[in-house]
Amino acid sequence: MKWLICLVSLFPFYSDAGSLYLCRAYGGGTFWAQAHCNQHNALIERIVSVPDTLPFDQQVKLAEQQRQTTTSTNTVTNTTVINNTPAVSHVAECKALDAQIANYDAMARQPQSGQMQDWITAEKKKARDQQFRIRC
């Protein structure tokens, strides 16, 4: 999954950010769609920003990665940190977050559209917030 972040950073020419919708069908199943969920007779569970120049299957992989990161963030938020130092299990996550932030910084230095710069800023903020939560 980490290769998707690398993929985005290797191709800084993405000019626009698009949205993917995680939809929940009335029957209970979930699926990703580029169009609003109400066009598929479903409810919205999540909206994720992705580079719109990626193929749909790669957009879905990136959206799933963001979804899993958010899910693991919610789990980590419920743990306690003693003496303002990260737990041993968080050391690897702190290093990964540092690398992710450096990646976003590199992306932001490339010529990008305003939408893409906003997306990069939002993703960097999420990573910084996670660093603060686990006290990196």
ZAKEDO-9313 format. One line per 8 residues: number of its first residue (from 1); for each residue x, y, z of N, C-alpha, C. Coordinates in steps of 0.02 Angstrom, whole numbers, padded with zeros to 5 digits. Last residue first. Example, Ala and Ser with C-alpha at 12.3 -4.5 7.8 and 13.67 -1.06 7.14 Angstrom:
BEGIN
2> 00642 -00112 00354 00684 -00053 00357 00645 00002 00394  00660 -00284 00390 00615 -00225 00390 00660 -00165 00390 $
// end
This chain:
BEGIN
136> 00245 00580 00946 00308 00565 00912 00361 00618 00930  00115 00560 01008 00171 00594 01040 00239 00574 01011  00002 00521 00950 00043 00467 00978 00109 00493 01007  -00049 00647 00914 -00090 00600 00954 -00046 00547 00988  00052 00702 00834 00036 00733 00898 -00002 00684 00943  00043 00617 00724 00106 00622 00762 00093 00651 00831  -00086 00650 00683 -00072 00582 00708 -00007 00582 00748  -00064 00780 00640 -00110 00768 00695 -00098 00699 00726 $
128> 00022 00754 00531 00046 00792 00589 00001 00781 00651  -00070 00687 00448 -00010 00652 00472 00019 00687 00533  -00163 00789 00426 -00184 00726 00456 -00124 00688 00486  -00080 00881 00361 -00109 00898 00426 -00132 00836 00462  -00056 00813 00242 00000 00827 00287 -00025 00844 00357  -00185 00816 00189 -00154 00751 00206 -00095 00761 00254  -00201 00954 00170 -00247 00918 00214 -00216 00851 00236  -00097 00981 00078 -00098 01014 00144 -00143 00976 00193 $
120> -00141 00903 -00031 -00077 00889 00001 -00075 00919 00071  -00261 00971 -00060 -00263 00901 -00041 -00199 00882 -00004  -00210 01097 -00096 -00255 01091 -00039 -00258 01019 -00013  -00138 01060 -00209 -00102 01088 -00152 -00145 01084 -00089  -00245 01021 -00289 -00196 00970 -00269 -00156 00996 -00209  -00310 01144 -00306 -00345 01088 -00275 -00296 01035 -00250  -00212 01218 -00373 -00234 01239 -00307 -00269 01182 -00270  -00093 01109 -00452 -00152 01152 -00452 -00169 01170 -00380 $
112> 00086 01122 -00441 00023 01086 -00433 -00034 01135 -00440  00256 01102 -00453 00199 01142 -00478 00136 01099 -00477  00320 01045 -00294 00312 01038 -00366 00255 01082 -00389  00313 01054 -00159 00362 01097 -00192 00358 01093 -00268  00224 00957 -00124 00201 01026 -00120 00250 01074 -00155  00302 00841 -00131 00248 00851 -00179 00227 00924 -00182  00385 00863 -00021 00414 00859 -00088 00361 00870 -00142  00288 00857 00081 00327 00918 00071 00357 00920 00001 $
104> 00248 00724 00068 00200 00777 00054 00236 00844 00042  00369 00664 00108 00342 00651 00042 00293 00706 00022  00376 00705 00240 00429 00726 00194 00406 00717 00122  00264 00637 00286 00264 00710 00286 00318 00737 00240  00308 00504 00272 00249 00527 00236 00247 00603 00232  00415 00502 00360 00427 00491 00288 00369 00516 00247  00345 00522 00480 00398 00569 00459 00411 00563 00384  00266 00406 00480 00234 00472 00474 00284 00525 00453 $
96> 00365 00310 00496 00324 00309 00435 00290 00377 00425  00410 00344 00623 00456 00348 00567 00417 00350 00501  00293 00318 00696 00321 00386 00695 00369 00395 00636  00281 00181 00676 00230 00225 00649 00255 00297 00645  00393 00137 00746 00389 00124 00674 00337 00171 00642  00354 00179 00875 00417 00203 00845 00414 00195 00769  00246 00119 00933 00234 00180 00893 00297 00205 00858  00290 00015 01010 00252 -00002 00950 00240 00059 00905 $
88> 00347 00085 01116 00390 00050 01070 00353 00034 01005  00263 00243 01132 00273 00173 01151 00316 00140 01098  00337 00404 01142 00298 00355 01106 00313 00285 01132  00320 00502 01290 00364 00468 01242 00323 00415 01206  00251 00562 01396 00258 00598 01332 00307 00566 01284  00231 00470 01500 00289 00515 01501 00302 00550 01435  00136 00357 01402 00163 00374 01467 00225 00418 01459  -00015 00353 01319 00057 00363 01311 00083 00388 01378 $
80> -00149 00241 01281 -00118 00292 01323 -00043 00294 01313  -00263 00228 01143 -00210 00203 01185 -00181 00259 01226  -00354 00288 01057 -00380 00262 01119 -00326 00232 01165  -00282 00318 00944 -00304 00373 00986 -00327 00348 01054  -00270 00196 00878 -00212 00222 00915 -00233 00278 00962  -00397 00189 00819 -00376 00138 00867 -00319 00165 00910  -00394 00297 00732 -00445 00296 00784 -00427 00245 00838  -00289 00255 00650 -00282 00316 00689 -00332 00317 00746 $
72> -00345 00147 00585 -00291 00133 00633 -00278 00195 00677  -00439 00219 00509 -00462 00169 00556 -00408 00154 00608  -00353 00297 00431 -00401 00330 00477 -00425 00281 00529  -00289 00196 00361 -00250 00241 00403 -00295 00275 00454  -00398 00144 00290 -00364 00102 00340 -00322 00144 00387  -00425 00255 00208 -00476 00229 00253 -00445 00187 00308  -00309 00264 00134 -00328 00319 00177 -00379 00297 00229  -00321 00141 00066 -00263 00154 00109 -00279 00210 00158 $
64> -00436 00164 -00006 -00436 00111 00045 -00378 00120 00093  -00387 00263 -00091 -00442 00279 -00045 -00446 00227 00011  -00293 00189 -00163 -00271 00246 -00123 -00324 00265 -00071  -00379 00098 -00225 -00326 00074 -00181 -00302 00130 -00135  -00457 00187 -00301 -00489 00147 -00249 -00436 00121 -00200  -00360 00234 -00389 -00394 00281 -00344 -00426 00244 -00286  -00333 00117 -00456 -00281 00145 -00414 -00311 00198 -00366  -00455 00100 -00523 -00433 00048 -00477 -00377 00074 -00431 $
56> -00460 00219 -00605 -00508 00208 -00551 -00483 00156 -00500  -00300 00297 -00634 -00354 00252 -00654 -00398 00237 -00592  -00271 00471 -00594 -00256 00400 -00584 -00314 00358 -00612  -00318 00597 -00600 -00285 00572 -00660 -00264 00499 -00654  -00366 00641 -00480 -00415 00617 -00529 -00383 00592 -00594  -00305 00596 -00325 -00287 00627 -00389 -00333 00598 -00444  -00437 00606 -00201 -00384 00568 -00236 -00366 00606 -00299  -00525 00618 -00051 -00494 00654 -00107 -00437 00613 -00135 $
48> -00670 00532 -00003 -00598 00535 -00001 -00573 00573 -00062  -00806 00514 00102 -00783 00546 00041 -00707 00554 00048  -00915 00387 00167 -00852 00424 00169 -00839 00456 00101  -01044 00345 00153 -01009 00329 00215 -00947 00372 00223  -01197 00388 00081 -01126 00403 00086 -01100 00382 00154  -01311 00266 00016 -01294 00318 00064 -01219 00327 00066  -01388 00240 -00146 -01350 00219 -00088 -01337 00279 -00043  -01421 00250 -00285 -01470 00231 -00234 -01436 00202 -00173 $
40> -01326 00308 -00359 -01325 00235 -00358 -01375 00207 -00307  -01340 00439 -00335 -01351 00418 -00405 -01351 00342 -00411  -01301 00449 -00205 -01373 00450 -00218 -01389 00432 -00290  -01161 00451 -00211 -01195 00389 -00193 -01270 00390 -00209  -01087 00533 -00352 -01119 00537 -00286 -01161 00474 -00274  -00960 00443 -00441 -01019 00485 -00439 -01049 00483 -00369  -00864 00352 -00414 -00841 00419 -00431 -00900 00468 -00430  -00871 00235 -00277 -00898 00263 -00339 -00869 00333 -00351 $
32> -00856 00082 -00190 -00828 00147 -00207 -00857 00170 -00273  -00971 00000 -00078 -00934 00003 -00140 -00908 00074 -00150  -01052 -00117 00033 -01018 -00054 00020 -00981 -00058 -00046  -01216 -00185 00078 -01149 -00189 00050 -01118 -00120 00039  -01349 -00157 00120 -01296 -00166 00169 -01226 -00170 00141  -01455 -00119 00043 -01452 -00190 00063 -01395 -00205 00111  -01425 00009 00011 -01480 -00002 00059 -01482 -00074 00083  -01248 00026 00008 -01311 00009 -00024 -01364 -00002 00029 $
24> -01141 00150 00042 -01172 00092 00073 -01241 00083 00040  -00991 00211 -00035 -01064 00208 -00030 -01086 00144 00005  -00870 00321 -00038 -00882 00255 -00013 -00957 00252 00002  -00819 00414 -00175 -00870 00407 -00124 -00873 00333 -00103  -00686 00518 -00219 -00715 00452 -00222 -00764 00447 -00164  -00641 00663 -00309 -00671 00632 -00250 -00695 00563 -00267  -00484 00734 -00365 -00554 00714 -00373 -00579 00684 -00309  -00373 00863 -00402 -00393 00812 -00355 -00467 00798 -00367 $
16> -00265 00896 -00541 -00327 00905 -00504 -00338 00847 -00455  -00140 00868 -00595 -00162 00937 -00591 -00224 00946 -00548  00004 00782 -00577 -00068 00778 -00566 -00094 00848 -00553  00140 00784 -00588 00103 00822 -00638 00027 00816 -00630  00221 00708 -00506 00195 00770 -00479 00152 00810 -00528  00246 00558 -00482 00213 00590 -00538 00180 00654 -00515  00300 00518 -00363 00341 00511 -00423 00311 00547 -00483  00198 00533 -00272 00254 00579 -00268 00298 00575 -00330 $
8> 00113 00429 -00309 00088 00498 -00314 00146 00547 -00313  00197 00321 -00279 00173 00332 -00347 00150 00404 -00357  00209 00330 -00141 00268 00341 -00183 00248 00356 -00255  00079 00297 -00110 00104 00363 -00090 00166 00380 -00132  00079 00168 -00161 00034 00218 -00189 00056 00289 -00171  00165 00094 -00083 00188 00112 -00150 00142 00164 -00182  00102 00060 00031 00144 00119 00033 00167 00141 -00036  00041 -00060 00000 00000 00000 00000 00043 00064 00000 $
// end
